[in-house]
Amino acid sequence: MKCPLCGREAEGELCAYHAAAKGAVEAAYPRWARAFGRIDWKDYLDSVKRNPQTGQWAKEIAEFLRG
Ligand SMILES: [Zn+2]
């Protein structure tokens, strides 16, 4: 099975890099929700994508999760 985002060999749905990025993006959500008071999951993913400090892996996974 291959990662749908980069074509690398995947253990499950995603390669190790994108799986790690997914974990990091999901883990950061409660912090953002607190910081912004309230933020919708999809708005959060948009913010992750737009954030210049977001790494390439996280940007790709945000795009993927946003659908
Ligand atoms: Zn990947």
N, CA, C, O and the ligand as a Tripos MOL2 file, in Angstrom:
@<TRIPOS>MOLECULE
protein
  269   267    68     0     0
PROTEIN
NO_CHARGES

@<TRIPOS>ATOM
      1 N           0.8360   -1.1970    0.0000 N.3       1 MET1
      2 CA          0.0000    0.0000    0.0000 C.3       1 MET1
      3 C           0.8710    1.2480    0.0000 C.2       1 MET1
      4 O           1.9110    1.3000    0.6570 O.2       1 MET1
      5 N           0.4260    2.2500   -0.7500 N.am      2 LYS2
      6 CA          1.2300    3.4760   -0.8500 C.3       2 LYS2
      7 C           0.4930    4.6610   -0.2240 C.2       2 LYS2
      8 O          -0.7360    4.7340   -0.2310 O.2       2 LYS2
      9 N           1.2820    5.5750    0.3100 N.am      3 CYS3
     10 CA          0.7170    6.8010    0.8730 C.3       3 CYS3
     11 C           0.0400    7.5990   -0.2470 C.2       3 CYS3
     12 O           0.6530    7.8450   -1.2860 O.2       3 CYS3
     13 N          -1.2200    8.0050   -0.0430 N.am      4 PRO4
     14 CA         -1.9220    8.7490   -1.0990 C.3       4 PRO4
     15 C          -1.3460   10.1500   -1.3190 C.2       4 PRO4
     16 O          -1.6320   10.7850   -2.3340 O.2       4 PRO4
     17 N          -0.5420   10.6300   -0.3800 N.am      5 LEU5
     18 CA         -0.0230   11.9990   -0.4740 C.3       5 LEU5
     19 C           1.3350   12.0840   -1.1430 C.2       5 LEU5
     20 O           1.6380   13.0740   -1.8080 O.2       5 LEU5
     21 N           2.1570   11.0550   -0.9760 N.am      6 CYS6
     22 CA          3.5110   11.1640   -1.5140 C.3       6 CYS6
     23 C           3.9640    9.9090   -2.2470 C.2       6 CYS6
     24 O           5.0240    9.9060   -2.8730 O.2       6 CYS6
     25 N           3.1750    8.8500   -2.1760 N.am      7 GLY7
     26 CA          3.5170    7.6460   -2.9150 C.3       7 GLY7
     27 C           4.5630    6.7580   -2.2570 C.2       7 GLY7
     28 O           4.9650    5.7350   -2.8100 O.2       7 GLY7
     29 N           5.0060    7.1730   -1.0400 N.am      8 ARG8
     30 CA          5.9390    6.3160   -0.3150 C.3       8 ARG8
     31 C           5.2090    5.0800    0.1980 C.2       8 ARG8
     32 O           3.9820    5.0690    0.2990 O.2       8 ARG8
     33 N           5.9670    4.0500    0.5170 N.am      9 GLU9
     34 CA          5.3890    2.8510    1.1320 C.3       9 GLU9
     35 C           4.6800    3.2600    2.4180 C.2       9 GLU9
     36 O           5.2500    3.9860    3.2320 O.2       9 GLU9
     37 N           3.4420    2.8020    2.6120 N.am     10 ALA10
     38 CA          2.6820    3.1400    3.8110 C.3      10 ALA10
     39 C           2.4660    1.9100    4.6700 C.2      10 ALA10
     40 O           2.2500    0.8120    4.1560 O.2      10 ALA10
     41 N           2.5250    2.0980    5.9900 N.am     11 GLU11
     42 CA          2.2500    1.0080    6.9310 C.3      11 GLU11
     43 C           0.7530    0.7650    6.9740 C.2      11 GLU11
     44 O           0.2830   -0.3690    6.8840 O.2      11 GLU11
     45 N           0.0190    1.8580    7.1140 N.am     12 GLY12
     46 CA         -1.4370    1.7630    7.1300 C.3      12 GLY12
     47 C          -1.9770    2.5980    6.0040 C.2      12 GLY12
     48 O          -1.7420    2.3210    4.8270 O.2      12 GLY12
     49 N          -2.7160    3.6400    6.3880 N.am     13 GLU13
     50 CA         -3.2850    4.5290    5.3690 C.3      13 GLU13
     51 C          -2.2240    5.4730    4.8030 C.2      13 GLU13
     52 O          -2.2610    5.8460    3.6310 O.2      13 GLU13
     53 N          -1.2780    5.8490    5.6700 N.am     14 LEU14
     54 CA         -0.3020    6.8850    5.3180 C.3      14 LEU14
     55 C           1.1160    6.4040    5.5650 C.2      14 LEU14
     56 O           1.3360    5.4560    6.3180 O.2      14 LEU14
     57 N           2.0900    7.0690    4.9220 N.am     15 CYS15
     58 CA          3.4970    6.7870    5.1960 C.3      15 CYS15
     59 C           3.8230    7.2870    6.6080 C.2      15 CYS15
     60 O           3.0310    8.0010    7.2230 O.2      15 CYS15
     61 N           4.9920    6.9030    7.1050 N.am     16 ALA16
     62 CA          5.3790    7.2710    8.4690 C.3      16 ALA16
     63 C           5.4210    8.7870    8.6440 C.2      16 ALA16
     64 O           5.0390    9.2960    9.6980 O.2      16 ALA16
     65 N           5.8800    9.5160    7.6230 N.am     17 TYR17
     66 CA          5.9990   10.9730    7.7210 C.3      17 TYR17
     67 C           4.6240   11.6360    7.8170 C.2      17 TYR17
     68 O           4.3940   12.4910    8.6710 O.2      17 TYR17
     69 N           3.7310   11.2350    6.9440 N.am     18 HIS18
     70 CA          2.4040   11.8420    6.9600 C.3      18 HIS18
     71 C           1.5850   11.3660    8.1560 C.2      18 HIS18
     72 O           0.7480   12.1110    8.6670 O.2      18 HIS18
     73 N           1.8150   10.1370    8.6060 N.am     19 ALA19
     74 CA          1.1400    9.6550    9.8110 C.3      19 ALA19
     75 C           1.5840   10.4780   11.0180 C.2      19 ALA19
     76 O           0.7660   10.8310   11.8680 O.2      19 ALA19
     77 N           2.8800   10.7820   11.0920 N.am     20 ALA20
     78 CA          3.4060   11.5990   12.1950 C.3      20 ALA20
     79 C           2.8450   13.0160   12.1160 C.2      20 ALA20
     80 O           2.4710   13.6020   13.1320 O.2      20 ALA20
     81 N           2.7910   13.5630   10.8970 N.am     21 ALA21
     82 CA          2.2500   14.9160   10.7160 C.3      21 ALA21
     83 C           0.7740   14.9510   11.1060 C.2      21 ALA21
     84 O           0.3190   15.9200   11.7130 O.2      21 ALA21
     85 N           0.0280   13.9100   10.7650 N.am     22 LYS22
     86 CA         -1.3890   13.8330   11.1150 C.3      22 LYS22
     87 C          -1.5530   13.8500   12.6370 C.2      22 LYS22
     88 O          -2.4100   14.5500   13.1750 O.2      22 LYS22
     89 N          -0.7120   13.0640   13.3190 N.am     23 GLY23
     90 CA         -0.7540   13.0320   14.7800 C.3      23 GLY23
     91 C          -0.4790   14.4000   15.3680 C.2      23 GLY23
     92 O          -1.1400   14.8180   16.3190 O.2      23 GLY23
     93 N           0.5040   15.1060   14.8000 N.am     24 ALA24
     94 CA          0.8860   16.4250   15.3100 C.3      24 ALA24
     95 C          -0.2270   17.4420   15.0690 C.2      24 ALA24
     96 O          -0.5350   18.2520   15.9440 O.2      24 ALA24
     97 N          -0.8310   17.3980   13.8750 N.am     25 VAL25
     98 CA         -1.9060   18.3330   13.5400 C.3      25 VAL25
     99 C          -3.1180   18.0850   14.4470 C.2      25 VAL25
    100 O          -3.7370   19.0290   14.9380 O.2      25 VAL25
    101 N          -3.4440   16.8230   14.6620 N.am     26 GLU26
    102 CA         -4.5870   16.4980   15.5280 C.3      26 GLU26
    103 C          -4.3060   16.8820   16.9760 C.2      26 GLU26
    104 O          -5.1930   17.3530   17.6880 O.2      26 GLU26
    105 N          -3.0590   16.6770   17.4040 N.am     27 ALA27
    106 CA         -2.6930   16.9790   18.7900 C.3      27 ALA27
    107 C          -2.7040   18.4810   19.0610 C.2      27 ALA27
    108 O          -2.9630   18.9100   20.1850 O.2      27 ALA27
    109 N          -2.4220   19.2880   18.0220 N.am     28 ALA28
    110 CA         -2.3520   20.7370   18.2050 C.3      28 ALA28
    111 C          -3.7410   21.3860   18.2240 C.2      28 ALA28
    112 O          -3.8900   22.5190   18.6820 O.2      28 ALA28
    113 N          -4.7380   20.6850   17.7370 N.am     29 TYR29
    114 CA         -6.0810   21.2650   17.6180 C.3      29 TYR29
    115 C          -6.6510   21.7950   18.9430 C.2      29 TYR29
    116 O          -7.1430   22.9230   18.9810 O.2      29 TYR29
    117 N          -6.5960   21.0110   20.0290 N.am     30 PRO30
    118 CA         -7.1410   21.5390   21.3070 C.3      30 PRO30
    119 C          -6.4510   22.8200   21.7560 C.2      30 PRO30
    120 O          -7.0880   23.6950   22.3410 O.2      30 PRO30
    121 N          -5.1450   22.9360   21.4840 N.am     31 ARG31
    122 CA         -4.4190   24.1630   21.8500 C.3      31 ARG31
    123 C          -4.9450   25.3430   21.0540 C.2      31 ARG31
    124 O          -5.1590   26.4220   21.6060 O.2      31 ARG31
    125 N          -5.1560   25.1450   19.7560 N.am     32 TRP32
    126 CA         -5.6880   26.2050   18.8970 C.3      32 TRP32
    127 C          -7.0910   26.5660   19.3410 C.2      32 TRP32
    128 O          -7.4410   27.7440   19.4140 O.2      32 TRP32
    129 N          -7.8940   25.5550   19.6360 N.am     33 ALA33
    130 CA         -9.2740   25.7990   20.0460 C.3      33 ALA33
    131 C          -9.2940   26.6620   21.3030 C.2      33 ALA33
    132 O         -10.1490   27.5360   21.4470 O.2      33 ALA33
    133 N          -8.3570   26.4180   22.2090 N.am     34 ARG34
    134 CA         -8.2620   27.2360   23.4200 C.3      34 ARG34
    135 C          -7.7940   28.6390   23.0900 C.2      34 ARG34
    136 O          -8.3470   29.6190   23.5880 O.2      34 ARG34
    137 N          -6.7680   28.7370   22.2450 N.am     35 ALA35
    138 CA         -6.1740   30.0320   21.9150 C.3      35 ALA35
    139 C          -7.1660   30.9460   21.1910 C.2      35 ALA35
    140 O          -7.1950   32.1540   21.4280 O.2      35 ALA35
    141 N          -7.9710   30.3630   20.3140 N.am     36 PHE36
    142 CA         -8.8990   31.1620   19.5170 C.3      36 PHE36
    143 C         -10.2850   31.2030   20.1390 C.2      36 PHE36
    144 O         -11.2040   31.8050   19.5850 O.2      36 PHE36
    145 N         -10.4330   30.5620   21.2930 N.am     37 GLY37
    146 CA        -11.7350   30.5000   21.9300 C.3      37 GLY37
    147 C         -12.5320   29.3600   21.3230 C.2      37 GLY37
    148 O         -12.9260   28.4250   22.0210 O.2      37 GLY37
    149 N         -12.7610   29.4400   20.0490 N.am     38 ARG38
    150 CA        -13.5370   28.4270   19.3620 C.3      38 ARG38
    151 C         -13.0810   28.3830   17.9210 C.2      38 ARG38
    152 O         -13.0220   29.4160   17.2550 O.2      38 ARG38
    153 N         -12.7700   27.2400   17.4510 N.am     39 ILE39
    154 CA        -12.3960   27.1200   16.0360 C.3      39 ILE39
    155 C         -12.8850   25.7760   15.5060 C.2      39 ILE39
    156 O         -12.6400   24.7160   16.0830 O.2      39 ILE39
    157 N         -13.5650   25.8690   14.4150 N.am     40 ASP40
    158 CA        -14.0830   24.6920   13.7490 C.3      40 ASP40
    159 C         -12.9100   23.8560   13.2240 C.2      40 ASP40
    160 O         -11.8800   24.4050   12.8330 O.2      40 ASP40
    161 N         -13.0670   22.5440   13.2150 N.am     41 TRP41
    162 CA        -12.0220   21.6350   12.7480 C.3      41 TRP41
    163 C         -11.5620   22.0160   11.3390 C.2      41 TRP41
    164 O         -10.3630   22.0490   11.0630 O.2      41 TRP41
    165 N         -12.5050   22.2990   10.4600 N.am     42 LYS42
    166 CA        -12.1350   22.6320    9.0780 C.3      42 LYS42
    167 C         -11.4850   24.0080    8.9880 C.2      42 LYS42
    168 O         -10.5730   24.2120    8.1870 O.2      42 LYS42
    169 N         -11.9490   24.9510    9.8030 N.am     43 ASP43
    170 CA        -11.2910   26.2610    9.8540 C.3      43 ASP43
    171 C          -9.8680   26.1020   10.3820 C.2      43 ASP43
    172 O          -8.9330   26.7500    9.9130 O.2      43 ASP43
    173 N          -9.7330   25.2370   11.3530 N.am     44 TYR44
    174 CA         -8.4110   24.9540   11.9100 C.3      44 TYR44
    175 C          -7.4750   24.4100   10.8280 C.2      44 TYR44
    176 O          -6.3310   24.8470   10.7040 O.2      44 TYR44
    177 N          -7.9730   23.4630   10.0590 N.am     45 LEU45
    178 CA         -7.1480   22.8840    8.9910 C.3      45 LEU45
    179 C          -6.7660   23.9440    7.9610 C.2      45 LEU45
    180 O          -5.6470   23.9350    7.4460 O.2      45 LEU45
    181 N          -7.6860   24.8520    7.6600 N.am     46 ASP46
    182 CA         -7.3700   25.9650    6.7510 C.3      46 ASP46
    183 C          -6.2600   26.8320    7.3490 C.2      46 ASP46
    184 O          -5.3420   27.2530    6.6440 O.2      46 ASP46
    185 N          -6.3540   27.0920    8.6480 N.am     47 SER47
    186 CA         -5.3380   27.9090    9.3190 C.3      47 SER47
    187 C          -3.9810   27.2230    9.2860 C.2      47 SER47
    188 O          -2.9540   27.8720    9.0850 O.2      47 SER47
    189 N          -3.9810   25.9200    9.4820 N.am     48 VAL48
    190 CA         -2.7290   25.1590    9.4280 C.3      48 VAL48
    191 C          -2.0970   25.2980    8.0420 C.2      48 VAL48
    192 O          -0.8890   25.4980    7.9110 O.2      48 VAL48
    193 N          -2.9260   25.1910    7.0280 N.am     49 LYS49
    194 CA         -2.4260   25.2860    5.6530 C.3      49 LYS49
    195 C          -1.8570   26.6660    5.3530 C.2      49 LYS49
    196 O          -0.8540   26.7990    4.6510 O.2      49 LYS49
    197 N          -2.5210   27.7080    5.9030 N.am     50 ARG50
    198 CA         -2.1070   29.0810    5.6130 C.3      50 ARG50
    199 C          -0.9190   29.5400    6.4410 C.2      50 ARG50
    200 O          -0.2110   30.4760    6.0680 O.2      50 ARG50
    201 N          -0.7050   28.8710    7.5710 N.am     51 ASN51
    202 CA          0.3580   29.2850    8.4840 C.3      51 ASN51
    203 C           1.7350   29.0870    7.8370 C.2      51 ASN51
    204 O           2.1040   27.9680    7.4790 O.2      51 ASN51
    205 N           2.5020   30.2040    7.6880 N.am     52 PRO52
    206 CA          3.8170   30.0850    7.0470 C.3      52 PRO52
    207 C           4.7900   29.2260    7.8550 C.2      52 PRO52
    208 O           5.8010   28.7640    7.3260 O.2      52 PRO52
    209 N           4.4820   29.0120    9.1410 N.am     53 GLN53
    210 CA          5.3770   28.2030    9.9690 C.3      53 GLN53
    211 C           5.0610   26.7140    9.8820 C.2      53 GLN53
    212 O           5.8050   25.8820   10.4000 O.2      53 GLN53
    213 N           3.9610   26.3900    9.2270 N.am     54 THR54
    214 CA          3.5970   24.9880    9.0910 C.3      54 THR54
    215 C           4.5390   24.3050    8.1140 C.2      54 THR54
    216 O           4.8140   24.8290    7.0340 O.2      54 THR54
    217 N           5.0230   23.1540    8.4900 N.am     55 GLY55
    218 CA          5.9090   22.4010    7.5940 C.3      55 GLY55
    219 C           5.1500   21.7930    6.4230 C.2      55 GLY55
    220 O           3.9210   21.7310    6.4270 O.2      55 GLY55
    221 N           5.8870   21.3520    5.4380 N.am     56 GLN56
    222 CA          5.2860   20.8120    4.2260 C.3      56 GLN56
    223 C           4.4440   19.5640    4.5090 C.2      56 GLN56
    224 O           3.3650   19.4060    3.9380 O.2      56 GLN56
    225 N           4.9230   18.6840    5.3790 N.am     57 TRP57
    226 CA          4.1730   17.4550    5.6940 C.3      57 TRP57
    227 C           2.8250   17.8160    6.2940 C.2      57 TRP57
    228 O           1.7930   17.2620    5.9140 O.2      57 TRP57
    229 N           2.8460   18.7620    7.2500 N.am     58 ALA58
    230 CA          1.6140   19.1450    7.9490 C.3      58 ALA58
    231 C           0.6490   19.8320    6.9950 C.2      58 ALA58
    232 O          -0.5620   19.6250    7.0750 O.2      58 ALA58
    233 N           1.1890   20.6600    6.0830 N.am     59 LYS59
    234 CA          0.3350   21.3230    5.0890 C.3      59 LYS59
    235 C          -0.3820   20.2850    4.2290 C.2      59 LYS59
    236 O          -1.5760   20.3970    3.9540 O.2      59 LYS59
    237 N           0.3690   19.2880    3.8200 N.am     60 GLU60
    238 CA         -0.2080   18.2510    2.9660 C.3      60 GLU60
    239 C          -1.2680   17.4480    3.7060 C.2      60 GLU60
    240 O          -2.2950   17.0820    3.1330 O.2      60 GLU60
    241 N          -1.0150   17.1810    4.9730 N.am     61 ILE61
    242 CA         -1.9830   16.3780    5.7210 C.3      61 ILE61
    243 C          -3.2210   17.2290    6.0350 C.2      61 ILE61
    244 O          -4.3350   16.7050    6.0670 O.2      61 ILE61
    245 N          -3.0380   18.5230    6.2660 N.am     62 ALA62
    246 CA         -4.1850   19.4090    6.5070 C.3      62 ALA62
    247 C          -5.0850   19.4390    5.2720 C.2      62 ALA62
    248 O          -6.3100   19.3800    5.3760 O.2      62 ALA62
    249 N          -4.4580   19.5300    4.1170 N.am     63 GLU63
    250 CA         -5.1910   19.5050    2.8530 C.3      63 GLU63
    251 C          -5.9510   18.1750    2.7120 C.2      63 GLU63
    252 O          -7.1100   18.1500    2.2980 O.2      63 GLU63
    253 N          -5.2890   17.0990    3.0580 N.am     64 PHE64
    254 CA         -5.8620   15.7510    2.9610 C.3      64 PHE64
    255 C          -7.0700   15.6110    3.9030 C.2      64 PHE64
    256 O          -8.1260   15.1160    3.5090 O.2      64 PHE64
    257 N          -6.8900   16.0580    5.1580 N.am     65 LEU65
    258 CA         -7.9510   15.9190    6.1530 C.3      65 LEU65
    259 C          -9.1160   16.8590    5.8500 C.2      65 LEU65
    260 O         -10.2680   16.5510    6.1570 O.2      65 LEU65
    261 N          -8.8080   18.0000    5.2490 N.am     66 ARG66
    262 CA         -9.8360   18.9770    4.9130 C.3      66 ARG66
    263 C         -10.7840   18.4130    3.8620 C.2      66 ARG66
    264 O         -11.9790   18.7070    3.8680 O.2      66 ARG66
    265 N         -10.2480   17.6150    2.9770 N.am     67 GLY67
    266 CA        -11.0500   16.9400    1.9660 C.3      67 GLY67
    267 C         -11.4980   17.8370    0.8310 C.2      67 GLY67
    268 O         -12.1820   17.3790   -0.0840 O.2      67 GLY67
    269 ZN          3.2300   10.2790    2.6890 Zn       68 ZN68
@<TRIPOS>BOND
     1     1     2 1
     2     2     3 1
     3     3     4 2
     4     3     5 am
     5     5     6 1
     6     6     7 1
     7     7     8 2
     8     7     9 am
     9     9    10 1
    10    10    11 1
    11    11    12 2
    12    11    13 am
    13    13    14 1
    14    14    15 1
    15    15    16 2
    16    15    17 am
    17    17    18 1
    18    18    19 1
    19    19    20 2
    20    19    21 am
    21    21    22 1
    22    22    23 1
    23    23    24 2
    24    23    25 am
    25    25    26 1
    26    26    27 1
    27    27    28 2
    28    27    29 am
    29    29    30 1
    30    30    31 1
    31    31    32 2
    32    31    33 am
    33    33    34 1
    34    34    35 1
    35    35    36 2
    36    35    37 am
    37    37    38 1
    38    38    39 1
    39    39    40 2
    40    39    41 am
    41    41    42 1
    42    42    43 1
    43    43    44 2
    44    43    45 am
    45    45    46 1
    46    46    47 1
    47    47    48 2
    48    47    49 am
    49    49    50 1
    50    50    51 1
    51    51    52 2
    52    51    53 am
    53    53    54 1
    54    54    55 1
    55    55    56 2
    56    55    57 am
    57    57    58 1
    58    58    59 1
    59    59    60 2
    60    59    61 am
    61    61    62 1
    62    62    63 1
    63    63    64 2
    64    63    65 am
    65    65    66 1
    66    66    67 1
    67    67    68 2
    68    67    69 am
    69    69    70 1
    70    70    71 1
    71    71    72 2
    72    71    73 am
    73    73    74 1
    74    74    75 1
    75    75    76 2
    76    75    77 am
    77    77    78 1
    78    78    79 1
    79    79    80 2
    80    79    81 am
    81    81    82 1
    82    82    83 1
    83    83    84 2
    84    83    85 am
    85    85    86 1
    86    86    87 1
    87    87    88 2
    88    87    89 am
    89    89    90 1
    90    90    91 1
    91    91    92 2
    92    91    93 am
    93    93    94 1
    94    94    95 1
    95    95    96 2
    96    95    97 am
    97    97    98 1
    98    98    99 1
    99    99   100 2
   100    99   101 am
   101   101   102 1
   102   102   103 1
   103   103   104 2
   104   103   105 am
   105   105   106 1
   106   106   107 1
   107   107   108 2
   108   107   109 am
   109   109   110 1
   110   110   111 1
   111   111   112 2
   112   111   113 am
   113   113   114 1
   114   114   115 1
   115   115   116 2
   116   115   117 am
   117   117   118 1
   118   118   119 1
   119   119   120 2
   120   119   121 am
   121   121   122 1
   122   122   123 1
   123   123   124 2
   124   123   125 am
   125   125   126 1
   126   126   127 1
   127   127   128 2
   128   127   129 am
   129   129   130 1
   130   130   131 1
   131   131   132 2
   132   131   133 am
   133   133   134 1
   134   134   135 1
   135   135   136 2
   136   135   137 am
   137   137   138 1
   138   138   139 1
   139   139   140 2
   140   139   141 am
   141   141   142 1
   142   142   143 1
   143   143   144 2
   144   143   145 am
   145   145   146 1
   146   146   147 1
   147   147   148 2
   148   147   149 am
   149   149   150 1
   150   150   151 1
   151   151   152 2
   152   151   153 am
   153   153   154 1
   154   154   155 1
   155   155   156 2
   156   155   157 am
   157   157   158 1
   158   158   159 1
   159   159   160 2
   160   159   161 am
   161   161   162 1
   162   162   163 1
   163   163   164 2
   164   163   165 am
   165   165   166 1
   166   166   167 1
   167   167   168 2
   168   167   169 am
   169   169   170 1
   170   170   171 1
   171   171   172 2
   172   171   173 am
   173   173   174 1
   174   174   175 1
   175   175   176 2
   176   175   177 am
   177   177   178 1
   178   178   179 1
   179   179   180 2
   180   179   181 am
   181   181   182 1
   182   182   183 1
   183   183   184 2
   184   183   185 am
   185   185   186 1
   186   186   187 1
   187   187   188 2
   188   187   189 am
   189   189   190 1
   190   190   191 1
   191   191   192 2
   192   191   193 am
   193   193   194 1
   194   194   195 1
   195   195   196 2
   196   195   197 am
   197   197   198 1
   198   198   199 1
   199   199   200 2
   200   199   201 am
   201   201   202 1
   202   202   203 1
   203   203   204 2
   204   203   205 am
   205   205   206 1
   206   206   207 1
   207   207   208 2
   208   207   209 am
   209   209   210 1
   210   210   211 1
   211   211   212 2
   212   211   213 am
   213   213   214 1
   214   214   215 1
   215   215   216 2
   216   215   217 am
   217   217   218 1
   218   218   219 1
   219   219   220 2
   220   219   221 am
   221   221   222 1
   222   222   223 1
   223   223   224 2
   224   223   225 am
   225   225   226 1
   226   226   227 1
   227   227   228 2
   228   227   229 am
   229   229   230 1
   230   230   231 1
   231   231   232 2
   232   231   233 am
   233   233   234 1
   234   234   235 1
   235   235   236 2
   236   235   237 am
   237   237   238 1
   238   238   239 1
   239   239   240 2
   240   239   241 am
   241   241   242 1
   242   242   243 1
   243   243   244 2
   244   243   245 am
   245   245   246 1
   246   246   247 1
   247   247   248 2
   248   247   249 am
   249   249   250 1
   250   250   251 1
   251   251   252 2
   252   251   253 am
   253   253   254 1
   254   254   255 1
   255   255   256 2
   256   255   257 am
   257   257   258 1
   258   258   259 1
   259   259   260 2
   260   259   261 am
   261   261   262 1
   262   262   263 1
   263   263   264 2
   264   263   265 am
   265   265   266 1
   266   266   267 1
   267   267   268 2
@<TRIPOS>SUBSTRUCTURE
     1 MET1         2 RESIDUE 1 A MET
     2 LYS2         6 RESIDUE 1 A LYS
     3 CYS3        10 RESIDUE 1 A CYS
     4 PRO4        14 RESIDUE 1 A PRO
     5 LEU5        18 RESIDUE 1 A LEU
     6 CYS6        22 RESIDUE 1 A CYS
     7 GLY7        26 RESIDUE 1 A GLY
     8 ARG8        30 RESIDUE 1 A ARG
     9 GLU9        34 RESIDUE 1 A GLU
    10 ALA10       38 RESIDUE 1 A ALA
    11 GLU11       42 RESIDUE 1 A GLU
    12 GLY12       46 RESIDUE 1 A GLY
    13 GLU13       50 RESIDUE 1 A GLU
    14 LEU14       54 RESIDUE 1 A LEU
    15 CYS15       58 RESIDUE 1 A CYS
    16 ALA16       62 RESIDUE 1 A ALA
    17 TYR17       66 RESIDUE 1 A TYR
    18 HIS18       70 RESIDUE 1 A HIS
    19 ALA19       74 RESIDUE 1 A ALA
    20 ALA20       78 RESIDUE 1 A ALA
    21 ALA21       82 RESIDUE 1 A ALA
    22 LYS22       86 RESIDUE 1 A LYS
    23 GLY23       90 RESIDUE 1 A GLY
    24 ALA24       94 RESIDUE 1 A ALA
    25 VAL25       98 RESIDUE 1 A VAL
    26 GLU26      102 RESIDUE 1 A GLU
    27 ALA27      106 RESIDUE 1 A ALA
    28 ALA28      110 RESIDUE 1 A ALA
    29 TYR29      114 RESIDUE 1 A TYR
    30 PRO30      118 RESIDUE 1 A PRO
    31 ARG31      122 RESIDUE 1 A ARG
    32 TRP32      126 RESIDUE 1 A TRP
    33 ALA33      130 RESIDUE 1 A ALA
    34 ARG34      134 RESIDUE 1 A ARG
    35 ALA35      138 RESIDUE 1 A ALA
    36 PHE36      142 RESIDUE 1 A PHE
    37 GLY37      146 RESIDUE 1 A GLY
    38 ARG38      150 RESIDUE 1 A ARG
    39 ILE39      154 RESIDUE 1 A ILE
    40 ASP40      158 RESIDUE 1 A ASP
    41 TRP41      162 RESIDUE 1 A TRP
    42 LYS42      166 RESIDUE 1 A LYS
    43 ASP43      170 RESIDUE 1 A ASP
    44 TYR44      174 RESIDUE 1 A TYR
    45 LEU45      178 RESIDUE 1 A LEU
    46 ASP46      182 RESIDUE 1 A ASP
    47 SER47      186 RESIDUE 1 A SER
    48 VAL48      190 RESIDUE 1 A VAL
    49 LYS49      194 RESIDUE 1 A LYS
    50 ARG50      198 RESIDUE 1 A ARG
    51 ASN51      202 RESIDUE 1 A ASN
    52 PRO52      206 RESIDUE 1 A PRO
    53 GLN53      210 RESIDUE 1 A GLN
    54 THR54      214 RESIDUE 1 A THR
    55 GLY55      218 RESIDUE 1 A GLY
    56 GLN56      222 RESIDUE 1 A GLN
    57 TRP57      226 RESIDUE 1 A TRP
    58 ALA58      230 RESIDUE 1 A ALA
    59 LYS59      234 RESIDUE 1 A LYS
    60 GLU60      238 RESIDUE 1 A GLU
    61 ILE61      242 RESIDUE 1 A ILE
    62 ALA62      246 RESIDUE 1 A ALA
    63 GLU63      250 RESIDUE 1 A GLU
    64 PHE64      254 RESIDUE 1 A PHE
    65 LEU65      258 RESIDUE 1 A LEU
    66 ARG66      262 RESIDUE 1 A ARG
    67 GLY67      266 RESIDUE 1 A GLY
    68 ZN68       269 GROUP 0 **** ****
